[in-house]
């Protein structure tokens, strides 16, 4: 994820990002390599941003 996309917020919904996280864990067989861990960390940051955006929008 580029810094620009982080500044603008997530363009995907939390559900979409969560599905990608789940797929990553399935592909990895429950054990993440260093590269997969880095991808996971980026996805979690994106997921958290999407959740925050949903909460702000609901308020």
Z-matrix of the N, CA and C atoms (Angstrom, degrees):
N
C 1 1.444
C 2 1.517 1 107.36
N 3 1.313 2 115.90 1 133.60
C 4 1.453 3 119.17 2 -178.78
C 5 1.523 4 110.48 3 -83.56
N 6 1.316 5 117.30 4 157.92
C 7 1.466 6 119.66 5 176.93
C 8 1.527 7 112.01 6 -58.19
N 9 1.334 8 117.47 7 -33.95
C 10 1.463 9 120.46 8 178.89
C 11 1.512 10 111.55 9 -61.88
N 12 1.333 11 117.40 10 -43.47
C 13 1.455 12 119.27 11 -179.37
C 14 1.519 13 111.15 12 -69.46
N 15 1.333 14 117.79 13 -30.66
C 16 1.455 15 120.33 14 176.06
C 17 1.525 16 110.42 15 -67.54
N 18 1.327 17 117.05 16 -38.87
C 19 1.456 18 120.65 17 -178.76
C 20 1.529 19 110.75 18 -67.09
N 21 1.328 20 117.15 19 -35.33
C 22 1.458 21 121.03 20 -179.47
C 23 1.515 22 112.01 21 -80.73
N 24 1.321 23 117.86 22 -16.54
C 25 1.454 24 121.13 23 -175.51
C 26 1.514 25 109.80 24 94.53
N 27 1.309 26 114.55 25 173.56
C 28 1.451 27 120.48 26 -177.73
C 29 1.522 28 110.19 27 -73.55
N 30 1.315 29 116.44 28 137.20
C 31 1.459 30 120.04 29 174.86
C 32 1.517 31 110.14 30 -93.41
N 33 1.325 32 116.38 31 -11.18
C 34 1.459 33 121.00 32 177.84
C 35 1.525 34 109.14 33 -103.71
N 36 1.314 35 114.75 34 154.67
C 37 1.460 36 118.94 35 178.26
C 38 1.520 37 109.69 36 -74.15
N 39 1.325 38 115.01 37 160.87
C 40 1.458 39 120.42 38 176.60
C 41 1.526 40 110.21 39 -59.43
N 42 1.315 41 116.99 40 -37.22
C 43 1.471 42 120.64 41 179.70
C 44 1.528 43 111.39 42 -64.02
N 45 1.332 44 116.71 43 -40.51
C 46 1.462 45 120.31 44 178.60
C 47 1.533 46 111.17 45 -64.27
N 48 1.317 47 115.89 46 -44.45
C 49 1.465 48 120.02 47 -179.72
C 50 1.524 49 109.89 48 -67.12
N 51 1.328 50 117.06 49 -40.22
C 52 1.458 51 120.92 50 178.09
C 53 1.529 52 110.42 51 -60.07
N 54 1.307 53 117.09 52 -40.92
C 55 1.469 54 120.73 53 178.24
C 56 1.530 55 110.61 54 -62.56
N 57 1.325 56 117.22 55 -38.88
C 58 1.466 57 120.46 56 178.15
C 59 1.527 58 110.58 57 -67.41
N 60 1.329 59 117.12 58 -38.01
C 61 1.466 60 120.76 59 176.59
C 62 1.530 61 109.81 60 -61.99
N 63 1.325 62 116.10 61 -46.57
C 64 1.470 63 119.96 62 179.14
C 65 1.532 64 111.53 63 -60.34
N 66 1.324 65 116.14 64 -42.35
C 67 1.467 66 120.56 65 179.58
C 68 1.527 67 110.86 66 -63.87
N 69 1.327 68 116.82 67 -38.48
C 70 1.461 69 120.63 68 177.65
C 71 1.525 70 110.37 69 -60.22
N 72 1.335 71 116.90 70 -46.32
C 73 1.464 72 120.57 71 -179.78
C 74 1.527 73 111.22 72 -63.41
N 75 1.328 74 117.30 73 -38.58
C 76 1.467 75 120.46 74 178.95
C 77 1.528 76 109.38 75 -65.80
N 78 1.343 77 116.98 76 -47.61
C 79 1.473 78 120.77 77 179.23
C 80 1.523 79 110.96 78 -58.90
N 81 1.330 80 116.35 79 -38.17
C 82 1.461 81 121.08 80 -176.11
C 83 1.520 82 112.32 81 -79.48
N 84 1.317 83 117.35 82 -10.77
C 85 1.453 84 119.96 83 -179.41
C 86 1.524 85 113.17 84 69.86
N 87 1.324 86 116.40 85 24.23
C 88 1.462 87 119.98 86 176.71
C 89 1.513 88 115.14 87 89.68
N 90 1.326 89 118.01 88 -5.21
C 91 1.466 90 122.01 89 177.77
C 92 1.523 91 108.18 90 -129.46
N 93 1.320 92 116.29 91 117.86
C 94 1.456 93 120.91 92 -176.22
C 95 1.524 94 111.71 93 -90.16
N 96 1.339 95 115.27 94 136.02
C 97 1.461 96 120.67 95 171.51
C 98 1.529 97 107.40 96 -75.29
N 99 1.311 98 116.77 97 174.55
C 100 1.465 99 120.70 98 178.91
C 101 1.528 100 110.48 99 -60.58
N 102 1.319 101 117.09 100 -42.15
C 103 1.471 102 120.89 101 179.39
C 104 1.528 103 110.55 102 -66.67
N 105 1.322 104 117.44 103 -41.95
C 106 1.463 105 121.21 104 178.31
C 107 1.529 106 111.02 105 -66.24
N 108 1.314 107 116.61 106 -36.56
C 109 1.462 108 120.55 107 178.04
C 110 1.524 109 110.35 108 -63.50
N 111 1.326 110 116.96 109 -41.02
C 112 1.462 111 120.76 110 177.89
C 113 1.529 112 110.01 111 -63.62
N 114 1.336 113 116.98 112 -42.42
C 115 1.463 114 121.03 113 177.26
C 116 1.527 115 110.39 114 -62.82
N 117 1.329 116 116.25 115 -42.84
C 118 1.460 117 121.89 116 178.56
C 119 1.522 118 111.24 117 -59.20
N 120 1.322 119 116.38 118 -45.34
C 121 1.465 120 120.69 119 -179.08
C 122 1.526 121 111.13 120 -61.59
N 123 1.336 122 117.10 121 -41.62
C 124 1.462 123 120.34 122 177.39
C 125 1.525 124 111.26 123 -64.37
N 126 1.323 125 115.83 124 -40.74
C 127 1.464 126 120.14 125 178.99
C 128 1.525 127 111.45 126 -64.47
N 129 1.318 128 117.19 127 -40.14
C 130 1.464 129 120.25 128 179.77
C 131 1.531 130 110.17 129 -65.10
N 132 1.318 131 117.39 130 -39.64
C 133 1.466 132 120.78 131 177.31
C 134 1.533 133 109.56 132 -63.40
N 135 1.334 134 116.52 133 -43.43
C 136 1.467 135 120.50 134 178.72
C 137 1.528 136 110.72 135 -64.43
N 138 1.332 137 116.51 136 -41.37
C 139 1.470 138 121.17 137 179.16
C 140 1.527 139 110.28 138 -61.89
N 141 1.336 140 116.70 139 -45.05
C 142 1.470 141 120.78 140 -179.96
C 143 1.523 142 110.58 141 -62.37
N 144 1.321 143 117.90 142 -39.88
C 145 1.462 144 121.15 143 178.40
C 146 1.527 145 110.44 144 -64.53
N 147 1.320 146 116.57 145 -39.71
C 148 1.466 147 120.04 146 178.79
C 149 1.519 148 110.96 147 -66.18
N 150 1.334 149 117.05 148 -39.27
C 151 1.474 150 120.98 149 177.39
C 152 1.528 151 109.61 150 -63.27
N 153 1.336 152 116.87 151 -45.83
C 154 1.466 153 120.21 152 179.27
C 155 1.524 154 110.86 153 -60.38
N 156 1.325 155 117.20 154 -41.69
C 157 1.458 156 121.09 155 179.70
C 158 1.531 157 110.07 156 -62.79
N 159 1.325 158 116.76 157 -39.83
C 160 1.473 159 120.54 158 177.66
C 161 1.521 160 111.06 159 -63.45
N 162 1.326 161 117.26 160 -41.45
C 163 1.454 162 121.24 161 -178.94
C 164 1.528 163 110.29 162 -67.23
N 165 1.310 164 116.88 163 -43.47
C 166 1.468 165 121.15 164 179.50
C 167 1.526 166 109.69 165 -63.74
N 168 1.321 167 116.47 166 -42.83
C 169 1.467 168 120.83 167 -179.91
C 170 1.533 169 110.27 168 -63.88
N 171 1.331 170 117.28 169 -37.90
C 172 1.464 171 121.23 170 -179.79
C 173 1.524 172 111.63 171 -69.34
N 174 1.321 173 115.70 172 -28.14
C 175 1.482 174 119.33 173 -178.15
C 176 1.476 175 108.81 174 -78.04
